[in-house]
Amino acid sequence: MTEAAFLNAIDCCFPYADEQQWRALIAECHVISANAAFGVLEEIARKPASNPVRPEEQLMMVDAWAEGATHPLTPLVLQAATAIITDERPDR
């Protein structure tokens, strides 16, 4: 699957309620590209208002995402994603 097709497939329809599926998408995104991985992280952090996923579940997804992340910006984007989920401003 191309990066663009992957990102379009998850746009606004991330499977928060299906752990097996979101874990598979996380594994796949890291194989496709850093941009695909960052796209998945954004989907995890910016859940739709209509989705009942709890912040604790989102943070578990972020932890799973971090396990496969190797990009130099990983620490910064993890901090930003966590801040979005918890609605807290990160320390500088």
GROMACS elastic network, one bead per residue, 0.5 to 0.9 nm:
[ bonds ]
;  ai    aj funct       b0    kb
    1     4     6  0.82905   500
    1     5     6  0.63234   500
    1     6     6  0.62831   500
    1    32     6  0.79080   500
    2     5     6  0.52164   500
    2     6     6  0.60942   500
    2     7     6  0.86176   500
    2    32     6  0.73613   500
    3     6     6  0.51251   500
    3     7     6  0.61692   500
    3     8     6  0.85744   500
    3    29     6  0.84319   500
    3    32     6  0.62356   500
    3    33     6  0.69410   500
    3    35     6  0.77624   500
    3    36     6  0.60107   500
    4     7     6  0.52126   500
    4     8     6  0.61000   500
    4     9     6  0.85242   500
    4    36     6  0.81792   500
    5     8     6  0.51091   500
    5     9     6  0.60612   500
    5    10     6  0.88511   500
    6     9     6  0.50921   500
    6    10     6  0.65664   500
    6    11     6  0.87098   500
    6    29     6  0.79519   500
    6    32     6  0.84784   500
    6    36     6  0.72244   500
    7    10     6  0.54243   500
    7    11     6  0.60310   500
    7    29     6  0.89759   500
    7    35     6  0.89281   500
    7    36     6  0.63368   500
    7    39     6  0.65876   500
    7    40     6  0.77787   500
    8    11     6  0.51730   500
    8    12     6  0.87480   500
    9    12     6  0.85951   500
    9    13     6  0.76331   500
    9    14     6  0.85854   500
   10    13     6  0.52835   500
   10    14     6  0.52423   500
   10    15     6  0.82406   500
   10    25     6  0.87218   500
   10    39     6  0.85857   500
   10    40     6  0.75958   500
   10    43     6  0.76999   500
   11    14     6  0.68666   500
   11    39     6  0.85145   500
   11    40     6  0.87727   500
   11    43     6  0.72065   500
   12    43     6  0.71052   500
   12    47     6  0.78421   500
   12    48     6  0.69727   500
   13    16     6  0.85286   500
   13    43     6  0.83626   500
   13    48     6  0.85446   500
   14    17     6  0.87425   500
   14    22     6  0.73188   500
   14    25     6  0.89311   500
   14    40     6  0.81852   500
   14    43     6  0.64759   500
   14    44     6  0.73883   500
   14    47     6  0.81304   500
   15    18     6  0.54627   500
   15    19     6  0.76581   500
   15    21     6  0.65232   500
   15    22     6  0.57364   500
   15    25     6  0.89960   500
   16    19     6  0.69144   500
   16    21     6  0.84603   500
   16    22     6  0.65748   500
   16    44     6  0.77602   500
   16    47     6  0.84890   500
   16    51     6  0.80721   500
   16    52     6  0.88013   500
   16    53     6  0.64784   500
   16    57     6  0.82703   500
   16    58     6  0.79723   500
   16    61     6  0.86463   500
   17    21     6  0.86859   500
   17    22     6  0.82643   500
   17    51     6  0.89600   500
   17    52     6  0.87346   500
   17    53     6  0.71406   500
   18    21     6  0.53705   500
   18    22     6  0.62344   500
   18    23     6  0.85857   500
   19    22     6  0.52225   500
   19    23     6  0.59824   500
   19    24     6  0.84686   500
   19    61     6  0.87336   500
   20    23     6  0.53017   500
   20    24     6  0.62475   500
   20    25     6  0.87932   500
   21    24     6  0.50768   500
   21    25     6  0.62649   500
   21    26     6  0.86711   500
   22    25     6  0.50015   500
   22    26     6  0.61252   500
   22    27     6  0.86045   500
   22    61     6  0.79208   500
   23    26     6  0.50589   500
   23    27     6  0.62371   500
   23    28     6  0.85868   500
   23    61     6  0.78723   500
   23    64     6  0.73714   500
   23    65     6  0.82219   500
   24    27     6  0.51335   500
   24    28     6  0.61113   500
   24    29     6  0.86134   500
   25    29     6  0.59866   500
   25    30     6  0.87499   500
   25    40     6  0.78498   500
   26    29     6  0.52649   500
   26    30     6  0.66478   500
   26    37     6  0.72136   500
   26    40     6  0.69171   500
   26    41     6  0.85349   500
   26    61     6  0.85674   500
   26    64     6  0.75233   500
   26    65     6  0.58369   500
   26    68     6  0.81334   500
   27    30     6  0.56872   500
   27    31     6  0.69040   500
   27    37     6  0.89060   500
   27    64     6  0.89486   500
   27    65     6  0.78433   500
   27    68     6  0.72145   500
   28    31     6  0.52580   500
   28    32     6  0.63943   500
   28    36     6  0.87602   500
   28    37     6  0.84161   500
   29    32     6  0.51441   500
   29    33     6  0.64172   500
   29    34     6  0.76522   500
   29    35     6  0.83607   500
   29    36     6  0.51664   500
   29    38     6  0.83725   500
   29    39     6  0.83679   500
   29    40     6  0.70406   500
   30    33     6  0.58307   500
   30    34     6  0.64800   500
   30    35     6  0.88547   500
   30    36     6  0.70588   500
   30    37     6  0.53407   500
   30    38     6  0.89667   500
   30    65     6  0.85456   500
   30    68     6  0.64404   500
   30    69     6  0.68192   500
   30    70     6  0.86997   500
   31    34     6  0.83360   500
   31    36     6  0.86516   500
   31    37     6  0.84202   500
   32    35     6  0.82766   500
   32    36     6  0.63100   500
   32    37     6  0.77467   500
   33    36     6  0.51424   500
   33    37     6  0.63082   500
   33    38     6  0.86737   500
   34    38     6  0.61220   500
   34    39     6  0.84960   500
   34    69     6  0.82593   500
   34    70     6  0.85596   500
   34    71     6  0.68725   500
   35    38     6  0.50292   500
   35    39     6  0.60565   500
   35    40     6  0.86592   500
   36    40     6  0.63160   500
   36    41     6  0.87037   500
   37    40     6  0.51854   500
   37    41     6  0.63261   500
   37    42     6  0.86983   500
   37    65     6  0.80131   500
   37    69     6  0.77755   500
   38    42     6  0.61733   500
   38    43     6  0.86621   500
   38    74     6  0.89353   500
   38    77     6  0.80406   500
   39    42     6  0.50999   500
   39    43     6  0.63020   500
   39    44     6  0.86996   500
   40    43     6  0.50306   500
   40    44     6  0.62029   500
   40    45     6  0.86553   500
   40    65     6  0.83285   500
   41    44     6  0.50269   500
   41    45     6  0.61725   500
   41    46     6  0.85266   500
   41    61     6  0.85602   500
   41    62     6  0.69201   500
   41    65     6  0.71114   500
   41    77     6  0.83844   500
   41    78     6  0.82811   500
   41    81     6  0.71391   500
   42    45     6  0.51067   500
   42    46     6  0.58587   500
   42    47     6  0.84496   500
   42    81     6  0.70682   500
   43    46     6  0.53216   500
   43    47     6  0.61103   500
   43    48     6  0.86853   500
   44    47     6  0.60303   500
   44    58     6  0.61831   500
   44    59     6  0.85533   500
   44    61     6  0.69729   500
   44    62     6  0.71166   500
   44    81     6  0.81386   500
   44    85     6  0.86210   500
   45    55     6  0.88459   500
   45    58     6  0.67741   500
   45    59     6  0.83694   500
   45    62     6  0.79476   500
   45    80     6  0.88880   500
   45    81     6  0.53884   500
   45    82     6  0.72361   500
   45    83     6  0.87486   500
   45    84     6  0.61372   500
   45    85     6  0.55084   500
   46    49     6  0.87709   500
   46    81     6  0.82744   500
   46    84     6  0.71724   500
   46    85     6  0.72998   500
   47    50     6  0.82372   500
   47    51     6  0.66693   500
   47    52     6  0.88690   500
   47    53     6  0.78568   500
   47    58     6  0.86616   500
   47    85     6  0.87145   500
   48    51     6  0.54847   500
   48    52     6  0.86879   500
   49    52     6  0.77536   500
   51    54     6  0.88942   500
   53    56     6  0.83360   500
   53    57     6  0.64572   500
   53    58     6  0.70460   500
   54    57     6  0.52830   500
   54    58     6  0.64529   500
   54    59     6  0.87966   500
   55    59     6  0.61086   500
   55    60     6  0.85750   500
   55    85     6  0.59837   500
   55    86     6  0.67586   500
   56    59     6  0.51142   500
   56    60     6  0.63088   500
   56    61     6  0.87800   500
   56    85     6  0.88387   500
   57    60     6  0.50259   500
   57    61     6  0.63884   500
   57    62     6  0.87201   500
   58    61     6  0.50092   500
   58    62     6  0.62324   500
   58    63     6  0.86913   500
   58    82     6  0.87887   500
   58    85     6  0.71707   500
   59    63     6  0.62017   500
   59    64     6  0.86194   500
   59    81     6  0.88490   500
   59    82     6  0.69946   500
   59    85     6  0.74820   500
   59    86     6  0.88142   500
   60    63     6  0.50923   500
   60    64     6  0.63317   500
   60    65     6  0.86595   500
   61    64     6  0.50067   500
   61    65     6  0.61023   500
   61    66     6  0.85803   500
   62    66     6  0.61083   500
   62    67     6  0.88033   500
   62    78     6  0.74279   500
   62    81     6  0.77847   500
   62    82     6  0.77636   500
   63    66     6  0.50769   500
   63    67     6  0.65449   500
   63    78     6  0.88500   500
   64    67     6  0.54122   500
   64    68     6  0.75254   500
   65    68     6  0.59754   500
   65    69     6  0.66174   500
   66    69     6  0.50111   500
   66    70     6  0.82786   500
   66    74     6  0.76130   500
   66    75     6  0.88692   500
   66    78     6  0.75204   500
   67    70     6  0.85351   500
   69    72     6  0.88929   500
   69    74     6  0.64949   500
   70    73     6  0.83959   500
   70    74     6  0.67664   500
   71    74     6  0.54247   500
   71    75     6  0.87677   500
   72    75     6  0.74618   500
   72    76     6  0.86686   500
   73    76     6  0.54889   500
   73    77     6  0.62461   500
   73    78     6  0.85596   500
   74    77     6  0.52750   500
   74    78     6  0.59417   500
   74    79     6  0.85033   500
   75    78     6  0.52167   500
   75    79     6  0.62376   500
   75    80     6  0.87336   500
   76    79     6  0.51404   500
   76    80     6  0.62616   500
   76    81     6  0.86631   500
   77    81     6  0.59787   500
   77    82     6  0.84221   500
   78    81     6  0.50962   500
   78    82     6  0.60587   500
   78    83     6  0.84808   500
   79    82     6  0.52094   500
   79    83     6  0.61639   500
   79    84     6  0.87269   500
   79    90     6  0.66216   500
   79    91     6  0.89482   500
   80    83     6  0.50426   500
   80    84     6  0.62555   500
   80    85     6  0.87246   500
   80    89     6  0.84427   500
   80    90     6  0.70807   500
   81    84     6  0.51169   500
   81    85     6  0.62815   500
   81    86     6  0.86476   500
   82    85     6  0.51245   500
   82    86     6  0.60395   500
   82    87     6  0.80441   500
   82    88     6  0.80762   500
   82    90     6  0.83289   500
   83    86     6  0.52209   500
   83    87     6  0.53717   500
   83    89     6  0.57178   500
   83    90     6  0.59333   500
   84    87     6  0.50388   500
   84    88     6  0.68878   500
   84    89     6  0.81861   500
   85    88     6  0.79510   500
   86    89     6  0.86697   500
